[in-house]
Every structure is written in C-alpha cells, then in structure tokens.
Amino acid sequence: MAKRKSLLLLLVAIVALVAMIALVACDDKPQDPGTVTITYAPGFEGLTEAQQTAWREAIANDTVEIAKGEEITLPELAIEREHYDFAGWKIADGDVKAAGEKVKIEADTTITAQWDIETHTVNFKVGEDVFATKTVDYNATVADPGIPQAPQDKAGWTFRNIVYELGEYDGAEQGPEAAWAEAADSNFTLPDIGFDWAGKDFLGWKVKEGDDVNVYEADGTYNLTKSVTFVAQWETHKVTVKYYSGVYNITQNTPADEQVTAGAEITRKANRWTREGYKFVDYKIERATGESSWATIEGCEHMAPDAKYNPTEDIRITAQWTAANITISYDNNGGTGEIAPTTQQYGSNSKIDITAQQFTAPAGQQFAGWSLSNDGAALTLDTSISRRVRVNIADIKASLQRDAA
C-alpha cells in the first residue's frame, strides 16, 4: 500500500513539473523594447524663409519616435548660412557625427546641427613688414599683438604706436597703415587718407588727445615725441550754385552764389530779372568746363523755376528768354478803310510796308504822311505814298496827319 502511495505522489509531481514547464514556455515571447523620441535642432535661431524651407527638406518633423535601439542615418543638410558652414550633427552631449553616418538611439535624444564659423587671417604690419599674424573668427575682436620689434633694416629706429582712426567714416575702406618713425622729436609726415568718401571732403588729421584744435593736413609734418592717435577730419562736401541772367549786361537782381551740400535737393529761385522786349521761358543748368566756360548738363536743358535738382558739382543756373511779339496797328485818323494789324518779333529789325493807298482821306483833306508813335512819342515820316520802315520798337501805332484842304 505504501509503495502505491509513493508511486502516486511521484506521478503527481511529474504532472506538476510538466505543467510548469508548459506555462513557462507559453510566456517566453519577445519583449517590446519601447520607443524613444528624437528631437532635431538647427543649432541657431532666426531662420530665414529660405533656411526654413531647406530645413524642412532635410527634416520633415522636428520630433520623431522610433523603436529603442533602432539605428538611424544622419541626414544631409543644405542650409545656406552666411559666414558659417555646416559641420555635422551632435548627438546629445556626445561627439559630432558627419551627415550620412549611422547611429543607434537608445534613449530620448536631441540631435543638433553644428556649424563652423568663417575665419580670417589678420596680418599686423608696420609699413610693409608683417610682425604678427592671427586667425580670427568672423566678427570677433582681434587682440592687440603688442608693439613690434624693429626689423634689422630699421636698426636704431623707435616704433611709435601711431594709430589712424577714420573719424565718422564707417565704410569698408581702410585708412593708412602704421609707420616707423625715427627716435623722439622727429618731424613725422602725415599721410593722405587714401580713399574718397562720396559727399565728404577729407580735411586732415587731429590728434586724439592733447590737441583738439589743430588740423594737420596730409603731407604736413608733426613733431612726434610719443605714441599718438590721429583722427581723420571730414566735412560735408559743398558745391557752388551760381545764377546768370543769360545776358552779360543784365546783373541787377541776380541772386547771390550759394554754397549747398553736395547731393542735397535745391529749388531754383523764381526769376527776378527783366529784359526789355523778351519773355522769361525757363532755366538751363550748366557745369563748369573751364575757368569761365560752361556746358549744359544733359537732361537739364529746360527746367521750370520750381523744379528741384540735386547738384553734385558746381553749377550755374542760367535764365532762357524768347523775344516778345510786338503788334503794329494802323490808324486812319479820320479817314476810311483799314489795314490789318501785323505782328513782328522784338528786335528782329524786320521791314514792314506802310501804304496810304488802303485809306481814303477825309473830305477836304489829302494824305500828308505818317507819324509813328510809341507811348505817345511821335516820329513824323515823309509824305511819300508808300514807305518801308525798319521797326525794332514795341507796340507801334501809325497815325495819319491832317493837313488843311
């Protein structure tokens, strides 16, 4: 009996063991590794519209989910960024990887674009001698390399730390280079500025400290006893505007010459001249071609008095005239008949025919001649029936003269 009971217990144990093995086998499935988040960053702010477009072409979404442990390929990036070059991707706080490399992502990670800034080589020179060279990042400040030692070919010379500042000029041009000077108390020749600045005239140099009054002209000398900073002095370029009546002998009421800022807008003055027998038409603008010669500027042949202009050189504004028309009328002075008025240009010295045959004398009178009048002043002509008269006065009126029958 005991033997049977032991056999039964052994059988139960075997069944339990088999059941346990089967249960474990049913639970032995692959475990889900889960997901991780990748965040892409461009590495700088303020992307332009074009840069945003290029970013989206490389990175469809800034944040993506992938399986933990999945391997990804770092994308190419074709963003144009001024003064920078794309250098690859930084994985979290790790190393920078090149575009196209494969990396396995095991946790939430930020992948940031890396950029190399543009660099420039700066040579420090005294005259033509380079005494120091530095590589400097774009827009970075260059450290002062210190005062150089005199080269062998300048033995016995002392370098004065001569600095040239360009004053109010903030363009791309460079000023004069530093220079070697002899020992103390030397007469140092100041250089020219070396470039033109539109709208400004270079006057010379002022000493930055110790002398804020004197302006030293280029090619002038300065007694150099210590290091010094010279500051360029500028003034707004001025041009002269002259006025001319257009006639050498009409000078009354001529406006005074004006000094105006080059390029500034001016409005010509209204005409104040008068010229007998002529009407003012407009102005022309001329430039000097010699000490006393002028030529009309193209496009400025006819300018209205109130037209605006921006002179960049010395100019002369010259009045232009046209001869007035004068009317010649004929008075029959009590006779009958008509002679139509005629019009002649002032100063033309044209000849007109004056004839009495178109008039009939009053009863009991006969034609005696002509009288020319201008503002009441009579000039009696002879009594010929037909007379040709040279006319160069305004508003002439011919009158018949009465004679007793």
Secondary structure, DSSP 8 states (H G I E B T S, - for coil): -HHHHHHHHHHHHHHHHHHHHHHHHHH-------EEEEEEE-SSS---HHHHHHHHHH-S-SEEEEETT-EEE-------BTTEEEEEEEETTS-EE-TT-EEE--S-EEEEEEEEE-EEEEEEEETTEEEEEEEEETT------------GGGTT-B---EEEE-TT--SS--------B-SSSEEEE-----S--TTEEEEEEEESSS-SS--B-TT-EEEE-S-EEEEEEEEE-EEEEEEE-SSTT--TT----EEEETT--EE--------TTEEEEEEEEEEESSSS-EEE-TT-SSB-TT-EE--SS-EEEEEEEEE-EEEEEEE-TT-B-----EEEETT---EEEEESTTSB--TT-----EEEEETTEEEE----SEEEEE--SSS-EEEE-----
